[in-house]
């Protein structure tokens, strides 16, 4: 493998059925348990992207809604309307 600016470049053979073996290090670090990838086909190249389930919990508590708590829904709607005008 040749390393170019932190990018690994490898030459691989394509078998008669069009299969390519993905590097084991990349499979271990990037491909999830389901082993699925997206293949983006463009003229002149293929892009292989690991299919991952997003971790939505990392976005919890990351939005400031402008109220202390959503216990009072009417207050929330009023503040939301005030800020949108």
Beta strands, then each sheet from edge to edge (+ up, - down):
strand 1: 2-4
strand 2: 7-9
strand 3: 37-42
strand 4: 45-50
sheet 1: 1+ 2-
sheet 2: 3+ 4-
end
